[in-house]
Amino acid sequence: MKMILSRLPALLLLTIGVFQAEAGTVFYAAIPASQSDANSGISASNQYTSAVDGGNTRGTDRVVNGITLHALTGSGQSSIADNCTLNTLSGTLNNAGGSPANIQADGALAEVQADMTFNAGAGDNSQQEIVLDPASLTPGTTYDLRIYIGNSGGQNRQVNLAFVGDGQAPVETGFFNEDDARTSAGGFKEANQVYYIDYRFTWDGNSTPGVTITQKSGSAPFCLYALTNQPVTGAVAAEGGEAEAGEGLSAGFVNAESDQVGVSSDDFYNSESLNTNGRWIKLEKWGTCWQPTNVTSGWSPYTNGSWRQCDDCGWTFISEEPWAWCCYHYGRWCKIRTGCGWAWVPGKVWASSWVSWRQGQNESCSCIGWAPLPPEASCEIGVGISTWVDRTCDIGPDCYIFINIRDFGVDSFFGCGCIYERTRNVTIINETINITNIVYNRNVTYSGGPDYNWCNERIRKFGGKEIAKISVNRYDDPAKIKGGKFSHVEGNQLALLSPHVKGDKHPQHAPKVAETVASNKIDHGWSNVKDPKIEKELKQKIADETKGKTPKTFKATLPPDVAQKITKAHGLGKTATPGQSPLLSAGKKLPTTSGAPAGTAAPPGKHPGKPFNLPATGPTATPSGKLTPAIRHPGQPLNLPTTAAPATPTISPTGKHPGKAYNLPTTGATPTAAPTPIGKRHKPPTSLQPQGVTGSQPTPARPRHFATPPLTPPLTPPQYYKPTPSPQPLYNAPPRPRGRPTLTPTPTPRRR
């Protein structure tokens, strides 16, 4: 189903669902102020067809989290970098750079957000266009086209972005203030939030993907900081699903598909380990589930065993329980008021563990804890499960196991006396924060949580046993596991049964159900909190610590060191050769373009939103004698290049842009001898140009946080200027400079 984001109120979010072919949708992802590079969505574990850095004139391309962003600098009406072209329909491209204090980002991303390419000298309601080269794309592949947004000086840059690329109607953001994140549909609470707008589309192989940007005010233009385009389908599955005899599957790699929780499957119903060590029950909400019967009183999941760290797949729970191979690596756990108190809900996707993590937020709290994820914890491809899980899934204090960090390396938690009494959990949760980070994309599943090095440093400090690393080898046939039926540990190697689970609508071996459990017997972990006031305060604390993050606005991301290790070990992130898809394992050939070298924009005849296989006629000759690509317009009929500007004023044709019917005002008479070439656009009349500017060559407007001597009168403050509020610091962040920004006149472009 086509999902279109219309002009929504600021706090309304677009639901992220399962994306169908031939569908495009927009969602918003926040980037934290600290460790911005690692959490920017830019990762060496991904493939990129385009990665550009707007306004970078410093001579060297910048690298964010292992990915090079190629400089897209403004000059004239068109600029090209890494299979991406930025065009203006009026005005000219310019660059600006600096380091404003209101950028809430660090690392290389902070430098990227400080530089931009923008459109100067254009009129009100003028437009710019971003075009992806179809020759760099593969038909039928799904892509994430991401545009990075930030505050460039509090100038109230009202813009609308219309995305196209799947042969469908444009997906629009609606007008929002680029300098105030609260006005976007991302639901952000801080004006200076740095974030990206993600357009996910499946390319139809016919139209040319792109974005049309409409700016309300010519003197407050859209600023392009950075853009990336990455494939999200056709995943590399290391060694596939067919391991050779005696060899295991790579631990973190999966055949990516939506994680179905509450699945019926003969892979589980036929298992001797489940049928001889427990009973099958039916939960009213989740279907046929399994409950262990050979555990002692007080037992709970993820206690009878130990934690180890795996470079490929993250925190791995190792247990000698015969059913651990499935119940700790597939599905979820549900706390219920019958039997042993817990029931396992089968699921399809493998992970080294499925838990929510919490740890002390300061030196005075040495606790660390985890809770089995409930079936409500959906794990969507490309989203994963992050720090918002306690709130979104209502995980109560009784579900958590807390210990002193000193005991984190023990061989088994249950029965060793190291687990805190659950009566203390309300107090402990008030002193801890959620650090869950389960990454699930088309390449890998990674169960992140506490930092491994931090844990061992704390363990050494308090005199405990350090946590060892382990390699996980997965097998789809138990006969291939040496020394055990379902799992076997030898040294630092864990061999584990790990079949590719198939859902069966009509299983051949449906188990006998011992009991049916109604929904009112499901306990979310709040039953022992008797005081409604305490429950309300604790839920508010959990809500406050998420800082508004939801699955729609914040995705789990691989830590930088993990991404590098996975890339090195499994060959991800390699550069595609000309004529070959970036997904090297797919083996698909790209559409070829005669005479177009790799890394250049598509030749004339390829237009965003329209078929791209039209005949090309060559570049456009500009008055200065420089050649630039013919302007391509998303959703616009073919624009043929011209060889010279008309000698007399022309009337601009009606321009219809994706999602917006737009007619430029015209002046002058229609020439009789020289008709307007198709696609040639007339410059907006003087009445649409910025205040205080006269003549045919207006002084370019530029962001105001750069100290260049004023050359023209300032813009009227009430119309173009809005003070930027001081950002609220995150935990332990140093105070930022405060004070009202000084209004400065419109400067000229800064020389590099």
Order of alpha helices (4+ residues) and beta strands (2+ residues): beta-beta-beta-beta-beta-beta-beta-alpha-beta-beta-beta-beta-beta-beta-beta-beta-beta-beta-beta-alpha-alpha-beta-beta-beta-beta-alpha-beta-beta-beta-beta-alpha-beta-alpha-beta-beta-beta-alpha-beta-beta-beta-beta-alpha-alpha-beta-beta-beta-beta-alpha
